[in-house]
Amino acid sequence: MNELAIFLLKALVDKPEEVELSHSEDNGTLRLKARISAGDKGKIIGKNGKVIKALRAIVSAGASKQGKKVFLDIE
């Protein structure tokens, strides 16, 4: 899931070298925390949160195939 999230985030931002992703796993639940540059936060969130919702849906779909639950947060 980390690779998928990093790939998607780097594809959407202007400064892909500043994308950092940390993760923690607890009882089959994976929590991803993405750190991006301040200028790119608007692109990742999108209008009315549509982009971040789509990213979360894609990552969750990939995780469900592995029987896991994923939460994606932007710091």
N, C-alpha and C positions, 0 to 999 in steps of 0.2 A: 504494500500500500504506500510505503514511503516513496518508492520510485515513481509510482503513478502520480501522486500528489505533487512531487517536485517537478516532474515533467510538465504537468498542466500549469502550475504556477509560473514556471520559467517561460512558458510559451506566451503567457498573457501580460507580463510586465515589461517595462522598458529597461530595467536594470536586473537582468537575470542573475548576475554574479552576486547580488546582495540577498538572494533568497536563501533562507536558512530554515530547516525543518527539524524540530525536536519531537520526540515521541516517548510515550510511556504506555505500558500495557498493564491492565489490571483485570483479572477474571475474564479473559477473552474479549475485553473492550480495549481498543486502541485509541489513544487520544493524541492527535497530531496538532502541534502548535507551529504555525508558520510565522516567520519574522521577515517582513519585506520593507522596502524603503517607504518613507512617508508619502512620497509622490505617487507611488503605485497602489496605495491602499484603495483609492477611489476606483481604479480599474478592476481590482479584485472584488470589491464589494458590489459594484455595478449599480445601476438605477434600481431603486427599491430592493436591493439585495439579490437581484436575479442571478448575477454571475456566481456569487458565493453559494447560493442555493444549488445551482447547477453543479458546481465543483463538489459540493458535499454529496449530492445524489450520485455522481459518477464514482466517487471514492467509496461510498457506502455500497453501491452495487458490486464493485470489485471485491469488497470485504465479505459480502454476504455469500459469495461463492466459496470462501474459505471458512465460513461459519463464524465469522467475527463481526463485531460491531465497531464502527469508527466514528469519531467525532473530530471535525476539522475546525480549528479556531485560528483567527488572525490576531497577532499581537501588535 
